[in-house]
Amino acid sequence: MTSWRTVRIIAGTFILISLGLGVEGSPVFISKWFLAFTAFVGINLLQSGLTQWCLMETILRKCGMREGN
């Protein structure tokens, strides 16, 4: 698996978890403030799409994951 594919999996997982914890109708609801984390992940995805640089991908490559799209 490549670093970019792993970044997408991690981002999707973070978004789904934070939505589950932040939406009032969810059975695992804790606080609406978890929606701020959803926005944070979305902003980082937007930033990485515009600048072609992603901190998570850099970290994964330094941990030994192979680079790729």
MMTF fields as JSON, N, C-alpha, C and O atoms, coordinates in Angstrom:
{
  "mmtfVersion": "1.0.0",
  "mmtfProducer": "UNKNOWN",
  "numBonds": 275,
  "numAtoms": 276,
  "numGroups": 69,
  "numChains": 1,
  "numModels": 1,
  "chainsPerModel": [1],
  "groupsPerChain": [69],
  "chainIdList": ["A"],
  "bondAtomList": [4, 2, 8, 6, 12, 10, 16, 14, 20, 18, 24, 22, 28, 26, 32, 30, 36, 34, 40, 38, 44, 42, 48, 46, 52, 50, 56, 54, 60, 58, 64, 62, 68, 66, 72, 70, 76, 74, 80, 78, 84, 82, 88, 86, 92, 90, 96, 94, 100, 98, 104, 102, 108, 106, 112, 110, 116, 114, 120, 118, 124, 122, 128, 126, 132, 130, 136, 134, 140, 138, 144, 142, 148, 146, 152, 150, 156, 154, 160, 158, 164, 162, 168, 166, 172, 170, 176, 174, 180, 178, 184, 182, 188, 186, 192, 190, 196, 194, 200, 198, 204, 202, 208, 206, 212, 210, 216, 214, 220, 218, 224, 222, 228, 226, 232, 230, 236, 234, 240, 238, 244, 242, 248, 246, 252, 250, 256, 254, 260, 258, 264, 262, 268, 266, 272, 270],
  "bondOrderList": [1, 1, 1, 1, 1, 1, 1, 1, 1, 1, 1, 1, 1, 1, 1, 1, 1, 1, 1, 1, 1, 1, 1, 1, 1, 1, 1, 1, 1, 1, 1, 1, 1, 1, 1, 1, 1, 1, 1, 1, 1, 1, 1, 1, 1, 1, 1, 1, 1, 1, 1, 1, 1, 1, 1, 1, 1, 1, 1, 1, 1, 1, 1, 1, 1, 1, 1, 1],
  "groupList": [{"groupName": "MET", "atomNameList": ["N", "CA", "C", "O"], "elementList": ["N", "C", "C", "O"], "formalChargeList": [0, 0, 0, 0], "bondAtomList": [1, 0, 2, 1, 3, 2], "bondOrderList": [1, 1, 2], "singleLetterCode": "M", "chemCompType": "L-PEPTIDE LINKING"}, {"groupName": "THR", "atomNameList": ["N", "CA", "C", "O"], "elementList": ["N", "C", "C", "O"], "formalChargeList": [0, 0, 0, 0], "bondAtomList": [1, 0, 2, 1, 3, 2], "bondOrderList": [1, 1, 2], "singleLetterCode": "T", "chemCompType": "L-PEPTIDE LINKING"}, {"groupName": "SER", "atomNameList": ["N", "CA", "C", "O"], "elementList": ["N", "C", "C", "O"], "formalChargeList": [0, 0, 0, 0], "bondAtomList": [1, 0, 2, 1, 3, 2], "bondOrderList": [1, 1, 2], "singleLetterCode": "S", "chemCompType": "L-PEPTIDE LINKING"}, {"groupName": "TRP", "atomNameList": ["N", "CA", "C", "O"], "elementList": ["N", "C", "C", "O"], "formalChargeList": [0, 0, 0, 0], "bondAtomList": [1, 0, 2, 1, 3, 2], "bondOrderList": [1, 1, 2], "singleLetterCode": "W", "chemCompType": "L-PEPTIDE LINKING"}, {"groupName": "ARG", "atomNameList": ["N", "CA", "C", "O"], "elementList": ["N", "C", "C", "O"], "formalChargeList": [0, 0, 0, 0], "bondAtomList": [1, 0, 2, 1, 3, 2], "bondOrderList": [1, 1, 2], "singleLetterCode": "R", "chemCompType": "L-PEPTIDE LINKING"}, {"groupName": "VAL", "atomNameList": ["N", "CA", "C", "O"], "elementList": ["N", "C", "C", "O"], "formalChargeList": [0, 0, 0, 0], "bondAtomList": [1, 0, 2, 1, 3, 2], "bondOrderList": [1, 1, 2], "singleLetterCode": "V", "chemCompType": "L-PEPTIDE LINKING"}, {"groupName": "ILE", "atomNameList": ["N", "CA", "C", "O"], "elementList": ["N", "C", "C", "O"], "formalChargeList": [0, 0, 0, 0], "bondAtomList": [1, 0, 2, 1, 3, 2], "bondOrderList": [1, 1, 2], "singleLetterCode": "I", "chemCompType": "L-PEPTIDE LINKING"}, {"groupName": "ALA", "atomNameList": ["N", "CA", "C", "O"], "elementList": ["N", "C", "C", "O"], "formalChargeList": [0, 0, 0, 0], "bondAtomList": [1, 0, 2, 1, 3, 2], "bondOrderList": [1, 1, 2], "singleLetterCode": "A", "chemCompType": "L-PEPTIDE LINKING"}, {"groupName": "GLY", "atomNameList": ["N", "CA", "C", "O"], "elementList": ["N", "C", "C", "O"], "formalChargeList": [0, 0, 0, 0], "bondAtomList": [1, 0, 2, 1, 3, 2], "bondOrderList": [1, 1, 2], "singleLetterCode": "G", "chemCompType": "PEPTIDE LINKING"}, {"groupName": "PHE", "atomNameList": ["N", "CA", "C", "O"], "elementList": ["N", "C", "C", "O"], "formalChargeList": [0, 0, 0, 0], "bondAtomList": [1, 0, 2, 1, 3, 2], "bondOrderList": [1, 1, 2], "singleLetterCode": "F", "chemCompType": "L-PEPTIDE LINKING"}, {"groupName": "LEU", "atomNameList": ["N", "CA", "C", "O"], "elementList": ["N", "C", "C", "O"], "formalChargeList": [0, 0, 0, 0], "bondAtomList": [1, 0, 2, 1, 3, 2], "bondOrderList": [1, 1, 2], "singleLetterCode": "L", "chemCompType": "L-PEPTIDE LINKING"}, {"groupName": "GLU", "atomNameList": ["N", "CA", "C", "O"], "elementList": ["N", "C", "C", "O"], "formalChargeList": [0, 0, 0, 0], "bondAtomList": [1, 0, 2, 1, 3, 2], "bondOrderList": [1, 1, 2], "singleLetterCode": "E", "chemCompType": "L-PEPTIDE LINKING"}, {"groupName": "PRO", "atomNameList": ["N", "CA", "C", "O"], "elementList": ["N", "C", "C", "O"], "formalChargeList": [0, 0, 0, 0], "bondAtomList": [1, 0, 2, 1, 3, 2], "bondOrderList": [1, 1, 2], "singleLetterCode": "P", "chemCompType": "L-PEPTIDE LINKING"}, {"groupName": "LYS", "atomNameList": ["N", "CA", "C", "O"], "elementList": ["N", "C", "C", "O"], "formalChargeList": [0, 0, 0, 0], "bondAtomList": [1, 0, 2, 1, 3, 2], "bondOrderList": [1, 1, 2], "singleLetterCode": "K", "chemCompType": "L-PEPTIDE LINKING"}, {"groupName": "ASN", "atomNameList": ["N", "CA", "C", "O"], "elementList": ["N", "C", "C", "O"], "formalChargeList": [0, 0, 0, 0], "bondAtomList": [1, 0, 2, 1, 3, 2], "bondOrderList": [1, 1, 2], "singleLetterCode": "N", "chemCompType": "L-PEPTIDE LINKING"}, {"groupName": "GLN", "atomNameList": ["N", "CA", "C", "O"], "elementList": ["N", "C", "C", "O"], "formalChargeList": [0, 0, 0, 0], "bondAtomList": [1, 0, 2, 1, 3, 2], "bondOrderList": [1, 1, 2], "singleLetterCode": "Q", "chemCompType": "L-PEPTIDE LINKING"}, {"groupName": "CYS", "atomNameList": ["N", "CA", "C", "O"], "elementList": ["N", "C", "C", "O"], "formalChargeList": [0, 0, 0, 0], "bondAtomList": [1, 0, 2, 1, 3, 2], "bondOrderList": [1, 1, 2], "singleLetterCode": "C", "chemCompType": "L-PEPTIDE LINKING"}],
  "groupTypeList": [0, 1, 2, 3, 4, 1, 5, 4, 6, 6, 7, 8, 1, 9, 6, 10, 6, 2, 10, 8, 10, 8, 5, 11, 8, 2, 12, 5, 9, 6, 2, 13, 3, 9, 10, 7, 9, 1, 7, 9, 5, 8, 6, 14, 10, 10, 15, 2, 8, 10, 1, 15, 3, 16, 10, 0, 11, 1, 6, 10, 4, 13, 16, 8, 0, 4, 11, 8, 14],
  "groupIdList": [1, 2, 3, 4, 5, 6, 7, 8, 9, 10, 11, 12, 13, 14, 15, 16, 17, 18, 19, 20, 21, 22, 23, 24, 25, 26, 27, 28, 29, 30, 31, 32, 33, 34, 35, 36, 37, 38, 39, 40, 41, 42, 43, 44, 45, 46, 47, 48, 49, 50, 51, 52, 53, 54, 55, 56, 57, 58, 59, 60, 61, 62, 63, 64, 65, 66, 67, 68, 69],
  "secStructList": [7, 7, 2, 2, 2, 2, 2, 2, 2, 2, 2, 2, 2, 2, 2, 2, 2, 2, 2, 2, 2, 2, 7, 6, 6, 1, 6, 6, 7, 7, 7, 6, 6, 2, 2, 2, 2, 2, 2, 2, 2, 2, 2, 2, 2, 2, 2, 2, 2, 2, 2, 1, 7, 7, 2, 2, 2, 2, 2, 2, 2, 2, 6, 6, 7, 7, 7, 7, 7],
  "xCoordList": [0.852, 0.0, 0.907, 1.962, 0.482, 1.287, 0.9, -0.152, 1.774, 1.525, 0.27, -0.488, 0.041, -1.118, -2.427, -3.415, -2.427, -3.625, -3.902, -5.056, -2.854, -3.005, -3.524, -4.342, -3.055, -3.549, -5.05, -5.778, -5.519, -6.958, -7.749, -8.829, -7.223, -7.898, -7.951, -8.987, -6.83, -6.784, -7.739, -8.485, -7.726, -8.605, -10.074, -10.87, -10.433, -11.814, -12.246, -13.37, -11.351, -11.642, -11.831, -12.775, -10.932, -11.054, -12.366, -13.025, -12.747, -13.99, -15.196, -16.078, -15.244, -16.387, -16.477, -17.568, -15.331, -15.338, -15.789, -16.622, -15.245, -15.611, -17.068, -17.709, -17.606, -19.031, -19.876, -20.878, -19.472, -20.198, -20.213, -21.218, -19.1, -19.0, -19.618, -19.886, -19.852, -20.316, -21.746, -22.273, -22.395, -23.772, -24.721, -24.594, -25.67, -26.556, -27.357, -27.65, -27.722, -28.518, -27.719, -28.295, -26.419, -25.557, -25.63, -25.751, -25.559, -25.578, -24.299, -24.286, -23.243, -21.988, -21.7, -20.552, -22.74, -22.59, -21.956, -22.341, -20.97, -20.347, -20.522, -21.043, -20.078, -20.141, -20.131, -19.507, -20.826, -20.817, -19.422, -19.148, -18.548, -17.197, -16.362, -15.34, -16.777, -16.064, -16.23, -15.441, -17.243, -17.409, -16.292, -15.995, -15.675, -14.521, -13.362, -12.601, -13.224, -12.179, -12.47, -11.551, -13.75, -14.141, -13.718, -13.169, -13.97, -13.574, -12.057, -11.551, -11.334, -9.866, -9.33, -8.432, -9.863, -9.422, -9.764, -8.951, -10.951, -11.352, -10.453, -10.083, -10.099, -9.204, -7.832, -7.223, -7.345, -6.051, -6.09, -5.119, -7.191, -7.321, -7.334, -6.709, -8.047, -8.078, -6.687, -6.248, -5.998, -4.648, -3.696, -2.897, -3.766, -2.852, -3.172, -2.273, -4.428, -4.798, -4.294, -3.928, -4.272, -3.823, -2.306, -1.749, -1.63, -0.182, 0.617, 1.835, -0.048, 0.596, 1.59, 2.588, 1.322, 2.125, 1.193, 0.222, 1.488, 0.656, 1.56, 2.42, 1.365, 2.183, 2.044, 3.04, 0.833, 0.625, 1.394, 1.977, 1.404, 2.141, 3.643, 4.342, 4.137, 5.549, 5.903, 6.939, 5.053, 5.279, 5.282, 6.141, 4.318, 4.238, 5.465, 5.964, 5.957, 7.153, 8.378, 9.231, 8.472, 9.596, 9.519, 10.536, 8.328, 8.142, 8.401, 8.293, 8.74, 9.097, 8.091, 8.341, 6.953, 5.956, 6.411, 6.99, 6.142, 6.599, 5.733, 4.532, 6.385, 5.74, 4.914, 5.228, 3.879, 3.097, 1.718, 1.278, 1.035, -0.313, -1.35, -2.545],
  "yCoordList": [-1.166, 0.0, 1.24, 1.25, 2.266, 3.476, 4.483, 4.371, 5.463, 6.467, 7.287, 7.599, 7.639, 8.48, 7.72, 8.294, 6.431, 5.629, 5.505, 5.552, 5.35, 5.264, 6.575, 6.568, 7.706, 9.021, 9.108, 9.588, 8.663, 8.701, 7.826, 8.212, 6.659, 5.751, 6.367, 6.325, 6.941, 7.573, 8.757, 8.898, 9.615, 10.787, 10.371, 10.944, 9.385, 8.909, 8.329, 8.551, 7.59, 7.017, 8.114, 8.066, 9.108, 10.221, 10.973, 11.339, 11.204, 11.931, 11.141, 11.702, 9.844, 9.035, 8.941, 9.02, 8.774, 8.701, 10.028, 10.046, 11.141, 12.436, 12.781, 13.438, 12.354, 12.559, 11.738, 12.222, 10.502, 9.661, 10.243, 10.154, 10.841, 11.418, 12.811, 13.289, 13.477, 14.863, 15.106, 16.194, 14.133, 14.309, 13.795, 12.665, 14.639, 14.314, 13.04, 12.377, 12.666, 11.465, 10.181, 9.094, 10.283, 9.106, 8.385, 9.028, 7.059, 6.315, 6.505, 6.182, 7.012, 7.232, 8.727, 9.117, 9.562, 11.013, 11.394, 10.886, 12.303, 12.828, 14.338, 14.865, 15.041, 16.496, 17.013, 16.419, 18.122, 18.742, 19.233, 19.447, 19.414, 19.909, 18.933, 19.324, 17.671, 16.725, 17.078, 16.633, 17.87, 18.321, 19.284, 19.426, 19.942, 20.79, 19.945, 20.395, 18.73, 17.836, 17.421, 17.285, 17.218, 16.916, 18.056, 17.819, 19.288, 20.453, 20.539, 20.889, 20.231, 20.253, 19.273, 19.618, 18.072, 17.077, 17.552, 17.413, 18.106, 18.618, 19.746, 19.791, 20.655, 21.757, 21.223, 21.716, 20.227, 19.636, 18.933, 18.995, 18.271, 17.646, 18.693, 18.508, 19.793, 20.89, 21.482, 21.694, 21.748, 22.306, 21.382, 21.849, 20.089, 19.161, 19.053, 18.833, 19.206, 19.184, 20.402, 20.313, 21.545, 22.783, 22.915, 23.429, 22.459, 22.655, 21.412, 21.487, 20.28, 18.992, 18.607, 17.942, 19.02, 18.63, 18.22, 18.917, 17.087, 16.574, 16.08, 15.225, 16.613, 16.234, 14.745, 14.083, 14.215, 12.798, 11.921, 10.914, 12.286, 11.505, 11.571, 10.568, 12.725, 12.871, 11.96, 11.297, 11.928, 11.083, 9.607, 8.842, 9.214, 7.813, 7.399, 6.286, 8.281, 7.957, 7.826, 6.971, 8.675, 8.572, 7.302, 6.825, 6.76, 5.5, 4.287, 3.148, 4.529, 3.435, 3.04, 2.112, 3.714, 3.37, 3.898, 4.979, 3.125, 3.554, 4.681, 4.756, 5.551, 6.712, 6.283, 5.289, 7.023, 6.736, 7.34, 7.816, 7.316, 7.897, 6.826, 7.117],
  "zCoordList": [0.0, 0.0, 0.0, 0.634, -0.71, -0.807, 0.275, 0.904, 0.473, 1.512, 1.223, 2.141, -0.044, -0.354, -0.134, 0.325, -0.464, -0.234, 1.263, 1.69, 2.05, 3.5, 4.073, 4.993, 3.536, 3.983, 3.749, 4.617, 2.616, 2.321, 3.283, 3.729, 3.604, 4.535, 5.93, 6.594, 6.374, 7.698, 7.761, 8.731, 6.734, 6.723, 6.744, 7.487, 5.937, 5.922, 7.258, 7.708, 7.885, 9.2, 10.245, 11.034, 10.252, 11.201, 10.998, 11.972, 9.758, 9.48, 9.976, 10.625, 9.677, 10.113, 11.634, 12.199, 12.297, 13.76, 14.361, 15.267, 13.862, 14.436, 14.156, 14.977, 13.015, 12.761, 13.724, 14.25, 13.952, 14.899, 16.296, 17.001, 16.699, 18.037, 18.131, 19.233, 16.981, 17.009, 16.587, 16.822, 15.97, 15.509, 16.585, 17.057, 16.963, 18.094, 17.915, 18.91, 16.718, 16.491, 16.572, 16.527, 16.689, 16.705, 18.051, 19.093, 18.033, 19.302, 20.124, 21.312, 19.527, 20.258, 20.436, 20.651, 20.345, 20.471, 21.802, 22.855, 21.739, 22.949, 23.021, 24.003, 21.959, 21.952, 20.521, 19.642, 20.292, 18.972, 18.594, 17.414, 19.56, 19.291, 18.474, 17.909, 18.401, 17.545, 16.067, 15.234, 15.737, 14.358, 13.96, 12.774, 14.929, 14.634, 14.117, 13.26, 14.628, 14.131, 12.695, 11.887, 12.376, 10.999, 10.084, 9.009, 10.505, 9.717, 9.587, 8.52, 10.639, 10.612, 9.572, 8.804, 9.538, 8.563, 7.149, 6.236, 6.968, 5.662, 5.185, 4.011, 6.08, 5.734, 5.341, 4.391, 6.06, 5.714, 4.363, 3.61, 4.047, 2.731, 1.624, 0.58, 1.857, 0.892, 0.703, -0.428, 1.8, 1.753, 1.007, 0.195, 1.264, 0.591, -0.896, -1.708, -1.254, -2.665, -3.41, -4.582, -2.731, -3.373, -3.399, -4.368, -2.346, -2.241, -2.613, -2.781, -2.744, -3.007, -1.914, -2.19, -0.68, 0.478, 1.601, 1.896, 2.229, 3.306, 4.436, 4.22, 5.624, 6.769, 7.082, 7.375, 7.026, 7.322, 6.341, 6.743, 5.07, 4.082, 4.36, 4.215, 4.752, 5.106, 6.28, 6.263, 7.286, 8.463, 8.064, 8.502, 7.231, 6.805, 6.001, 6.164, 5.135, 4.352, 5.248, 5.01, 6.285, 7.213, 8.049, 8.552, 8.199, 8.926, 8.037, 8.49, 6.775, 5.889, 4.846, 4.077, 4.789, 3.793, 2.425, 2.324, 1.396, 0.08, -0.46, -0.203, -1.214, -1.792, -3.003, -3.658, -3.288, -4.476, -4.413, -3.366, -5.547, -5.643, -5.554, -5.615]
}
